[in-house]
Amino acid sequence: MLKISILDTNNSHMPTPRTFKGKDGKPDRTVYEQKAFAHLGGVFPVQFTLTHDDHKDAYEIGDYQLAPESFKIGAYGDLQIDRYNLKLKAIKS
């Protein structure tokens, strides 16, 4: 199981806005980035960024695992993480 943690380190759990300029007459788009930490087997977890469409979608502090809907089958039949549909499921303690 891949454990992912949302930590309260330096308020890293708080989502921060990031705005992309609209192209070809499209409006600007704002997403909210949240820091998370993946436990990949090393001494320390590795920080990465989760992206949310709304700041209310941010995950609470705690431990999670990838939800089944986070995976997809690629063009060549390989298993991939769906980068546009990454969802976390809380690990019950």
C-alpha positions in Angstrom: 0.0 0.0 0.0 1.3 3.5 -0.9 0.7 5.7 2.1 0.2 9.4 1.4 0.2 11.9 4.2 -1.2 15.4 4.5 0.8 17.1 7.2 0.5 20.3 9.2 4.1 21.3 8.6 4.4 25.0 7.9 0.7 25.1 6.9 1.6 22.9 3.9 -1.9 21.4 4.1 -3.5 24.7 3.2 -4.3 24.9 -0.5 -2.8 27.9 -2.4 -4.2 29.4 -5.6 -2.5 29.2 -8.9 -3.9 31.0 -11.9 -3.3 30.1 -15.5 -3.8 32.8 -18.2 -6.6 32.0 -20.6 -5.6 31.5 -24.3 -7.6 32.2 -27.4 -10.2 34.3 -25.6 -10.8 31.7 -22.9 -11.0 33.1 -19.3 -8.2 32.6 -16.8 -8.4 29.4 -14.7 -7.5 29.2 -11.0 -6.6 25.9 -9.4 -5.7 25.2 -5.8 -2.5 23.3 -5.0 -2.0 21.3 -1.8 1.3 19.7 -0.6 1.2 16.0 0.2 3.9 13.5 1.1 4.3 10.0 -0.4 6.0 7.3 1.6 8.0 5.5 -1.1 10.1 3.4 1.2 13.0 5.8 1.8 14.0 7.3 5.1 11.8 10.4 4.5 8.5 10.8 2.6 8.7 12.7 -0.7 6.7 15.9 -1.2 4.4 16.3 -4.2 1.5 18.5 -5.2 -2.2 17.7 -5.4 -4.3 20.0 -7.6 -8.0 20.8 -6.8 -10.6 22.8 -8.7 -11.9 24.4 -5.5 -10.1 25.1 -2.2 -13.0 23.2 -0.4 -11.8 20.0 -2.1 -8.5 20.0 -0.2 -7.8 17.0 2.0 -7.7 17.2 5.8 -4.6 16.4 7.8 -4.1 12.6 8.0 -3.0 9.5 6.2 -4.4 8.3 2.9 -4.0 5.8 0.1 -4.8 6.0 -3.6 -8.5 5.3 -4.3 -9.2 2.7 -7.1 -10.6 5.4 -9.4 -7.1 7.0 -9.5 -5.9 4.3 -11.9 -6.5 3.8 -15.6 -5.3 1.5 -18.3 -3.0 3.1 -20.8 -3.0 3.0 -24.6 -0.7 -0.1 -24.5 -2.6 -2.0 -21.8 -0.4 -0.8 -18.9 -1.6 0.4 -15.6 -1.2 4.1 -15.0 -2.1 6.7 -12.4 -4.7 9.0 -13.9 -3.2 12.4 -13.3 -6.5 14.2 -13.9 -8.5 12.0 -11.6 -6.2 11.4 -8.7 -8.3 10.7 -5.6 -7.3 9.8 -2.0 -9.1 7.5 0.4 -8.5 8.0 4.2 -6.7 5.2 6.0 -8.7 4.2 9.1 -6.5 4.0 12.2 
